[in-house]
Amino acid sequence: MSVRYYDGPHAQDRPWFRSWAALPWACVGLTIFGQILWILSGSVRDGLTIGTVVTFALASFIHAWQNRGAWWALSYFAIAAGVGLIAESIGTGTGFPFGAYDYTDTLGLKLFSVPVVIPLAWAMMAYPVLLAARTLSHNRLAVIAMGAWLLVAWDFFLDPQMVSEGHWVWAYPTPSLPGIADIPITNFLGWFATAVVIMGVLSLLPETTANDAVPTVLLTWVFASNILANIVFFDRPGVALWGGIGMGVIVIPWLIKTWRLRS
């Protein structure tokens, strides 16, 4: 005979727990709403850029904390944001590894000549990218390669948009990729090198299974919305092509596998 003890209501039944569980989704909603508003607005874009990076980063961090534990979440965030900050501060000071560039004053508070929002951007994307790569492969080298490429392909979208908004300026914007004007090729090479370091360290974190609907929605939104925005609103078909194909070679197989696993 077994004896069981009643220890009160489960945590899931407590209102505070339900609110905590819904918090990443609230951040997802704010991110998507803010980015749509960014496209439709012409006067508050700087604030919306900062705000949506913060809400995206919070969605990633809180989801990681809820589903992978505090230590995992703090480690992932420190690695992605820390390496991103180091690379960007070296880049603005020396021109290596991205090429010579400077940040303007449109993105708020700076740390080591780098807007604080920039390392947050590295961290916000590193989380869903790591999970997507791990869905496609359990080989560490493959995860690093796919994750690094996915981050670079995201920058095919990001850099043209941010440069056009005046958030940073390149000293030598050529040679550039066909269809992506005013962004030097060295930038993407530097992004890949930085992304390899970030993904290489992140790949050492324990691999866990969880309900990853939040990062799935975020990464899918980044992929689809950037293609649509560059074709319909920005009139940059070259950027849509580079980013769509670049991200698509990873995102589409990942979405197919994710769908099959859920089914």
C-alpha positions as CSV (number, residue, x, y, z in Angstrom):
1,M,0.0,0.0,0.0
2,S,1.3,3.5,-0.8
3,V,0.6,6.6,1.1
4,R,0.3,10.0,-0.6
5,Y,0.3,13.4,1.2
6,Y,-1.8,16.3,0.0
7,D,0.5,19.4,-0.2
8,G,-2.1,21.9,-1.3
9,P,-2.9,23.3,-4.7
10,H,-0.4,22.9,-7.5
11,A,1.6,25.9,-8.5
12,Q,0.0,26.0,-11.9
13,D,-3.3,26.7,-10.2
14,R,-2.0,29.8,-8.4
15,P,-2.8,33.2,-10.1
16,W,0.8,34.4,-9.8
17,F,2.1,31.3,-11.6
18,R,-0.4,31.8,-14.5
19,S,0.7,35.4,-14.8
20,W,4.4,34.4,-14.9
21,A,3.7,31.8,-17.5
22,A,1.9,34.3,-19.7
23,L,4.6,36.9,-19.4
24,P,6.7,35.7,-22.4
25,W,3.6,35.7,-24.6
26,A,2.8,39.2,-23.5
27,C,6.4,40.2,-24.6
28,V,5.9,38.5,-27.9
29,G,2.6,40.4,-28.5
30,L,4.3,43.7,-27.6
31,T,7.2,42.9,-29.9
32,I,5.0,42.1,-32.9
33,F,2.7,45.0,-32.3
34,G,5.6,47.4,-31.9
35,Q,7.3,46.3,-35.1
36,I,4.0,46.7,-37.0
37,L,3.6,50.1,-35.5
38,W,7.2,50.9,-36.5
39,I,6.4,50.3,-40.1
40,L,3.3,52.4,-40.0
41,S,4.9,55.2,-38.0
42,G,7.3,57.9,-39.1
43,S,8.0,59.9,-36.0
44,V,8.6,57.5,-33.1
45,R,10.7,54.8,-34.7
46,D,13.8,55.3,-32.5
47,G,11.7,54.6,-29.4
48,L,9.9,51.7,-31.0
49,T,13.2,50.2,-32.1
50,I,14.6,50.2,-28.6
51,G,11.3,49.1,-27.1
52,T,10.8,46.1,-29.4
53,V,14.4,44.9,-28.8
54,V,13.8,45.0,-25.1
55,T,10.5,43.1,-25.3
56,F,12.0,40.5,-27.7
57,A,15.0,40.1,-25.3
58,L,12.6,39.7,-22.3
59,A,10.5,37.1,-24.2
60,S,13.6,35.0,-24.9
61,F,15.1,35.4,-21.4
62,I,12.0,34.8,-19.4
63,H,11.1,31.8,-21.6
64,A,14.6,30.3,-21.1
65,W,14.2,30.9,-17.3
66,Q,10.8,29.2,-17.1
67,N,11.7,26.2,-19.3
68,R,15.4,25.7,-18.7
69,G,16.1,27.2,-15.3
70,A,17.6,30.3,-13.9
71,W,21.3,29.1,-14.3
72,W,20.7,28.2,-18.0
73,A,18.9,31.5,-18.7
74,L,21.5,33.7,-17.0
75,S,24.3,31.8,-18.7
76,Y,22.8,32.1,-22.1
77,F,22.1,35.8,-21.7
78,A,25.5,36.6,-20.3
79,I,27.3,34.7,-23.1
80,A,25.3,36.2,-26.0
81,A,25.1,39.8,-24.7
82,G,28.6,39.7,-23.4
83,V,30.3,38.4,-26.5
84,G,28.1,40.8,-28.6
85,L,29.2,43.8,-26.5
86,I,32.9,42.9,-26.6
87,A,32.8,42.4,-30.4
88,E,30.9,45.6,-31.0
89,S,33.1,47.7,-28.7
90,I,36.3,46.3,-30.4
91,G,34.6,47.0,-33.7
92,T,33.8,50.6,-33.0
93,G,37.3,51.2,-31.6
94,T,39.4,49.4,-34.2
95,G,37.2,48.6,-37.2
96,F,37.8,44.8,-36.6
97,P,36.0,42.5,-37.3
98,F,33.1,44.3,-39.0
99,G,34.8,47.2,-40.7
100,A,35.0,50.9,-39.7
101,Y,31.7,52.2,-38.4
102,D,30.3,54.4,-35.7
103,Y,27.0,54.4,-33.8
104,T,25.0,57.6,-33.7
105,D,23.1,58.8,-30.7
106,T,19.7,57.5,-31.8
107,L,19.6,54.3,-29.8
108,G,20.0,55.6,-26.3
109,L,22.4,54.8,-23.5
110,K,25.9,53.6,-24.6
111,L,28.4,51.3,-22.9
112,F,31.9,51.3,-24.3
113,S,30.7,53.4,-27.3
114,V,28.0,50.8,-28.0
115,P,24.3,51.4,-27.4
116,V,23.1,49.0,-24.7
117,V,20.3,47.9,-26.9
118,I,22.8,46.3,-29.3
119,P,24.0,43.4,-27.1
120,L,20.4,42.9,-26.1
121,A,19.7,42.4,-29.9
122,W,22.4,39.7,-30.0
123,A,20.9,38.0,-27.0
124,M,17.3,38.2,-28.2
125,M,18.0,36.3,-31.4
126,A,20.7,33.9,-30.1
127,Y,18.1,32.0,-28.0
128,P,15.6,31.0,-30.8
129,V,18.5,30.5,-33.2
130,L,20.2,28.0,-30.8
131,L,17.0,26.1,-30.3
132,A,16.3,26.0,-34.1
133,A,19.8,24.6,-34.8
134,R,19.4,22.0,-32.1
135,T,16.1,20.9,-33.5
136,L,17.8,20.2,-36.8
137,S,20.9,18.5,-35.4
138,H,22.4,17.2,-32.2
139,N,25.9,17.5,-33.7
140,R,27.7,20.4,-32.0
141,L,29.6,21.5,-35.0
142,A,26.5,21.5,-37.1
143,V,24.6,23.5,-34.5
144,I,27.4,26.1,-34.4
145,A,27.5,26.4,-38.2
146,M,23.7,26.6,-38.7
147,G,23.3,29.0,-35.8
148,A,26.1,31.3,-37.0
149,W,24.7,31.3,-40.5
150,L,21.2,32.1,-39.3
151,L,22.4,35.1,-37.3
152,V,24.3,36.4,-40.4
153,A,21.3,35.9,-42.6
154,W,19.2,37.8,-40.1
155,D,21.7,40.7,-40.5
156,F,21.0,40.8,-44.2
157,F,17.7,42.2,-43.1
158,L,18.8,44.1,-40.0
159,D,21.8,46.2,-41.3
160,P,20.1,47.8,-44.3
161,Q,17.1,48.8,-42.1
162,M,19.2,50.3,-39.3
163,V,21.6,52.1,-41.6
164,S,18.7,53.7,-43.5
165,E,17.3,54.9,-40.1
166,G,20.7,56.5,-39.3
167,H,21.5,54.3,-36.3
168,W,25.0,53.6,-37.5
169,V,27.3,54.8,-40.3
170,W,29.9,52.9,-42.3
171,A,33.1,54.7,-43.2
172,Y,33.7,52.4,-46.2
173,P,30.4,50.9,-47.3
174,T,31.9,49.2,-50.3
175,P,32.5,46.6,-51.6
176,S,29.0,45.4,-50.8
177,L,26.8,42.5,-51.8
178,P,24.6,42.9,-55.0
179,G,21.2,44.1,-53.8
180,I,22.4,45.2,-50.4
181,A,23.9,48.6,-51.0
182,D,25.9,50.6,-48.4
183,I,26.8,47.6,-46.2
184,P,30.4,46.3,-46.6
185,I,31.0,42.6,-47.1
186,T,33.4,42.8,-44.1
187,N,30.4,43.4,-41.9
188,F,28.8,40.0,-42.7
189,L,32.2,38.3,-42.3
190,G,32.6,39.9,-38.9
191,W,29.0,38.9,-38.0
192,F,29.8,35.3,-38.9
193,A,33.0,35.3,-36.8
194,T,31.2,36.8,-33.8
195,A,28.2,34.4,-34.2
196,V,30.5,31.4,-34.3
197,V,32.0,32.4,-31.0
198,I,28.5,33.0,-29.5
199,M,27.1,29.8,-30.8
200,G,30.2,27.8,-29.9
201,V,29.9,28.8,-26.2
202,L,26.1,28.5,-26.2
203,S,26.4,25.0,-27.6
204,L,28.1,23.9,-24.3
205,L,24.9,24.6,-22.4
206,P,22.8,21.5,-21.6
207,E,20.3,20.5,-24.3
208,T,16.8,20.3,-22.8
209,T,13.3,19.5,-24.1
210,A,10.6,22.1,-23.5
211,N,7.5,23.7,-25.0
212,D,9.3,26.2,-27.3
213,A,6.3,27.8,-28.9
214,V,7.4,31.3,-27.8
215,P,10.8,31.2,-29.6
216,T,9.2,29.4,-32.5
217,V,6.8,32.2,-33.0
218,L,9.5,34.8,-32.6
219,L,11.9,33.3,-35.2
220,T,9.1,32.6,-37.7
221,W,7.9,36.2,-37.3
222,V,11.4,37.6,-37.9
223,F,11.8,35.5,-41.0
224,A,8.3,36.2,-42.6
225,S,7.9,39.8,-41.5
226,N,11.3,40.9,-42.8
227,I,10.6,39.4,-46.2
228,L,7.2,41.1,-46.4
229,A,8.5,44.4,-45.2
230,N,11.4,44.6,-47.6
231,I,9.2,43.7,-50.6
232,V,6.1,45.7,-49.8
233,F,7.1,48.7,-47.6
234,F,10.9,49.3,-48.1
235,D,11.2,48.5,-51.8
236,R,14.3,46.5,-51.2
237,P,13.8,43.3,-53.2
238,G,17.5,42.5,-53.1
239,V,17.5,42.6,-49.3
240,A,14.3,40.4,-49.3
241,L,16.1,37.9,-51.6
242,W,19.3,37.7,-49.6
243,G,17.6,37.5,-46.2
244,G,14.8,35.2,-47.4
245,I,17.1,32.7,-49.0
246,G,19.8,33.0,-46.3
247,M,17.4,32.4,-43.4
248,G,15.1,30.2,-45.4
249,V,17.7,27.4,-45.9
250,I,17.6,26.9,-42.2
251,V,14.2,28.2,-41.1
252,I,12.1,26.2,-43.6
253,P,13.6,22.8,-42.8
254,W,13.3,23.7,-39.1
255,L,9.6,24.7,-39.4
256,I,8.9,21.5,-41.3
257,K,10.6,19.3,-38.6
258,T,9.0,21.3,-35.8
259,W,5.6,20.8,-37.4
260,R,6.2,17.0,-37.7
261,L,7.4,16.7,-34.1
262,R,4.4,18.5,-32.8
263,S,2.1,16.4,-35.0
